[in-house]
Amino acid sequence: MFLYLVQHGEAMKEEEDPSRGLSKKGMDDVWQTSALAQKRISPDVRIFHSGKTRALQTARIIADSVKPWRDPAEDENLAPMDDPGSWLGRLVETTDDIMLVGHLPYLAKLAGLLLCGNPDQAVIDFKMGGIVCLKRFDDGRWALEWAVVPEIVE
């Protein structure tokens, strides 16, 4: 099983857009990273986002590129300060490939929990608009499989 952790693309400042949708740079970054990664992501992937405008827009751009069988869905457990343990239990029970589009520090805490057993251990330097792929082995261990960040596709 693969787990894709995606930090939303760069958002506009609240003064420009109170809902903090993606900036032009944010949209471009997500398009570029998803175009590069699309061949490595199965259309069987289930995409979940936090519901915040910037995460929803990021999820939709990736879905346009990957063409998953199901539309991205909102998940109430992906807010920046949520407990990553809520997704840990769900990930143990599924064999589906999952993509979580969200925010820091949530994604960093989930990565630390999966890779080191410690949500406070910083193991991945997430970048806005980047995609990190983790692989779960049959014995339950997790490892970094690959990552794509905007800086490498500019």
C-alpha positions as CSV (number, residue, x, y, z in Angstrom):
1,M,0.0,0.0,0.0
2,F,1.1,3.5,-0.7
3,L,0.4,6.6,1.2
4,Y,0.8,10.0,-0.5
5,L,1.2,13.0,1.8
6,V,0.6,16.3,0.1
7,Q,1.1,19.7,1.6
8,H,-1.3,22.1,-0.2
9,G,0.1,24.6,-2.7
10,E,1.0,28.1,-1.8
11,A,-2.1,30.0,-0.7
12,M,-3.0,33.7,-1.1
13,K,-2.7,35.9,1.9
14,E,-5.9,36.4,3.9
15,E,-6.1,40.1,2.9
16,E,-6.2,39.1,-0.8
17,D,-8.6,36.2,-0.3
18,P,-10.3,35.5,3.1
19,S,-10.8,31.8,2.1
20,R,-7.0,31.5,1.3
21,G,-7.3,29.8,-2.0
22,L,-4.2,28.9,-4.0
23,S,-2.1,31.6,-5.5
24,K,-1.0,31.4,-9.1
25,K,2.3,30.0,-8.0
26,G,0.6,27.5,-5.8
27,M,-1.6,26.3,-8.7
28,D,1.5,26.1,-11.0
29,D,3.5,24.2,-8.4
30,V,0.8,21.6,-7.8
31,W,0.2,21.1,-11.6
32,Q,3.9,20.5,-12.1
33,T,4.5,18.1,-9.3
34,S,1.3,16.1,-10.1
35,A,2.2,15.9,-13.8
36,L,5.6,14.5,-12.9
37,A,4.2,12.0,-10.3
38,Q,1.0,11.0,-12.2
39,K,2.5,7.8,-13.7
40,R,3.5,6.6,-10.3
41,I,0.0,7.1,-8.7
42,S,-2.7,4.5,-9.4
43,P,-6.2,5.6,-10.4
44,D,-7.3,3.4,-7.5
45,V,-6.0,6.0,-5.1
46,R,-8.5,7.5,-2.6
47,I,-7.8,11.2,-2.2
48,F,-8.9,13.0,1.0
49,H,-8.4,16.7,1.8
50,S,-9.0,18.8,4.9
51,G,-11.9,20.9,3.4
52,K,-9.9,24.1,3.6
53,T,-10.0,25.9,0.2
54,R,-6.3,25.5,-0.5
55,A,-6.3,21.8,0.3
56,L,-9.5,21.2,-1.8
57,Q,-8.0,23.1,-4.8
58,T,-4.8,21.1,-4.5
59,A,-6.7,17.8,-4.3
60,R,-8.7,18.7,-7.4
61,I,-5.6,19.6,-9.4
62,I,-4.0,16.3,-8.5
63,A,-7.2,14.5,-9.4
64,D,-7.3,16.1,-12.8
65,S,-3.8,14.8,-13.4
66,V,-4.0,11.3,-11.8
67,K,-7.7,10.6,-12.9
68,P,-8.7,8.5,-9.9
69,W,-11.8,6.4,-10.0
70,R,-13.3,8.4,-7.1
71,D,-13.6,12.1,-6.5
72,P,-11.5,13.7,-3.7
73,A,-13.4,13.6,-0.4
74,E,-13.3,15.9,2.6
75,D,-12.1,14.4,5.8
76,E,-12.6,16.2,9.1
77,N,-9.4,14.7,10.7
78,L,-6.9,16.6,8.5
79,A,-6.8,20.0,10.1
80,P,-3.4,21.4,11.0
81,M,-3.6,20.7,14.7
82,D,-5.5,17.4,14.6
83,D,-4.1,14.2,16.2
84,P,-2.3,12.1,13.6
85,G,-3.3,9.0,15.5
86,S,-6.8,9.2,14.0
87,W,-5.4,8.3,10.5
88,L,-2.9,5.8,11.9
89,G,-5.7,3.5,12.9
90,R,-7.4,3.8,9.6
91,L,-4.2,3.2,7.7
92,V,-3.6,-0.1,9.6
93,E,-7.0,-1.4,8.5
94,T,-6.8,-0.6,4.7
95,T,-4.9,-2.0,1.7
96,D,-6.1,0.9,-0.5
97,D,-3.6,3.5,-1.7
98,I,-4.5,6.8,0.1
99,M,-3.6,10.4,-0.6
100,L,-4.0,12.9,2.2
101,V,-3.9,16.6,1.2
102,G,-3.5,18.8,4.1
103,H,-1.3,21.1,6.2
104,L,1.6,21.4,8.6
105,P,2.1,20.4,11.3
106,Y,-0.3,17.6,10.8
107,L,1.4,15.9,7.8
108,A,4.8,16.2,9.5
109,K,3.5,14.6,12.7
110,L,1.8,11.8,10.8
111,A,5.1,11.1,8.9
112,G,7.0,11.0,12.1
113,L,4.5,8.7,13.7
114,L,4.6,6.3,10.7
115,L,8.4,6.3,10.1
116,C,9.7,6.6,13.6
117,G,6.9,5.9,16.0
118,N,7.1,9.5,17.2
119,P,4.9,12.3,16.0
120,D,7.4,14.9,17.3
121,Q,10.3,13.5,15.2
122,A,10.8,15.7,12.1
123,V,11.7,13.2,9.4
124,I,10.4,15.0,6.2
125,D,10.9,18.6,5.2
126,F,7.5,19.1,3.5
127,K,7.3,21.7,0.7
128,M,4.1,23.4,-0.4
129,G,2.7,21.6,-3.5
130,G,5.1,18.7,-2.9
131,I,4.0,15.0,-2.9
132,V,5.7,12.5,-0.6
133,C,5.1,8.8,-1.1
134,L,5.4,6.3,1.8
135,K,5.2,2.6,1.3
136,R,3.8,0.2,3.9
137,F,5.4,-3.3,4.0
138,D,3.5,-6.5,4.8
139,D,5.0,-6.5,8.3
140,G,3.5,-3.0,9.0
141,R,6.8,-1.0,8.6
142,W,6.7,2.2,6.6
143,A,9.5,3.7,4.4
144,L,9.9,6.7,2.2
145,E,9.4,5.5,-1.4
146,W,9.9,8.9,-3.3
147,A,9.1,12.6,-3.2
148,V,8.5,15.3,-5.7
149,V,8.8,19.0,-4.8
150,P,8.2,22.0,-6.9
151,E,11.9,23.0,-6.8
152,I,12.9,20.0,-8.9
153,V,10.4,20.5,-11.7
154,E,10.8,24.3,-12.2
